């Protein structure tokens, strides 16, 4: 099989992650990112669920490029905040992508929450859409808890305050390989990989 698959992201880490997964599982598929295709207007993430946003981004990518596309949407769902920040994770503080401000606001909101009630999960929905209209979306989660201070220099977003179940390290203290093997995005991408050959053949 020789085909191109667009991952609708400008994040080099996500691109490398999906490339690693596909290289061994689906030889001959070249994964490209948004930097590798002509620029197009990216739609705002208006969905109320991770799955809706992932599908929206993948559909837009197919519409503008004609390539089969994968997109993901992810965030942190905190039990004590009734599942928030959720789809608002990247702009929780009001400024999109301001990791420090988002994390500081979250920790402030949880300041009075006892340790045993600080459960949370990272959630990722990964969608694949082909030019002939085939669509699949898969969702995976990574349970853990929010700690009271930032630890670790790896990762991004809320990684420095999230300790996965069964570990004492935050997500930002794990190596890239350790995180890929456990994380919500790693799980979602891995589950998506077996669907790729079938969908690309039909596209």
Secondary structure as UniProt FT lines:
FT   STRAND          3..7
FT   HELIX           12..25
FT   TURN            27..28
FT   STRAND          29..33
FT   HELIX           34..36
FT   HELIX           50..65
FT   STRAND          68..78
FT   HELIX           79..81
FT   TURN            82..83
FT   HELIX           86..91
FT   TURN            92..93
FT   TURN            96..97
FT   HELIX           99..109
FT   TURN            110..112
FT   HELIX           115..117
FT   STRAND          119..129
FT   TURN            131..132
FT   STRAND          135..146
FT   TURN            157..158
FT   HELIX           159..161
FT   STRAND          162..164
FT   TURN            165..166
FT   HELIX           171..173
FT   HELIX           176..182
FT   HELIX           184..202
//
